[in-house]
């Protein structure tokens, strides 16, 4: 199979992100949090290191949500009816998003604390 041109690969990736924003409520919330973080980076004048950490952590949450959605959709195709094994897979996938989200909140509080309460 021949690989598509590079620009087509980028367009497909952008379409994937757009589809996530359009169809997934949690991704919409996490994207809003990402935008708020970008605003806070500039408003609070974070150091480059702190800004990069916030961007990386926020991006990890978004990526985890994309992986979780992909896993859930694949599971739904493989087994459309209820199956406790599929439920287990979906639960641990959602658990991964939960863990990275909680970690991002803790890291955000730790980083922003020194800017909000000097």
TACOR-V548741 format. One record per pair of residues at least 24 apart in sequence whose ideal C-beta (glycine too) atoms are under 8 Angstrom apart, sorted by sequence separation. I is the first residue (numbers start at 0). J is the second residue. D is the distance in whole Angstrom. If there is no record, write none. Layout:
BEGIN
I_J_D ; I_J_D
END
This chain:
BEGIN
33_57_5 ; 32_57_7 ; 33_58_8 ; 67_92_5 ; 66_92_7 ; 67_93_6 ; 33_60_8 ; 29_57_8 ; 32_60_8 ; 33_61_6 ; 67_95_7 ; 66_95_8 ; 67_96_5 ; 29_60_5 ; 30_61_7 ; 29_61_6 ; 63_95_6 ; 64_96_6 ; 63_96_5 ; 26_61_7 ; 29_64_6 ; 60_96_7 ; 63_99_5 ; 63_100_8 ; 26_64_5 ; 25_64_6 ; 26_65_7 ; 60_99_5 ; 59_99_6 ; 60_100_6 ; 23_64_7 ; 26_68_7 ; 60_103_5 ; 59_103_7 ; 19_64_7 ; 23_68_6 ; 19_65_6 ; 56_102_8 ; 57_103_7 ; 56_103_5 ; 16_65_8 ; 19_68_7 ; 15_65_7 ; 56_106_5 ; 56_107_7 ; 53_106_8 ; 52_106_7 ; 53_107_7 ; 53_110_6 ; 52_110_6 ; 49_110_5 ; 45_110_7 ; 43_111_7 ; 45_114_7 ; 44_114_8 ; 25_96_8 ; 29_100_8 ; 36_107_7 ; 43_114_4 ; 39_111_7 ; 43_115_7
END
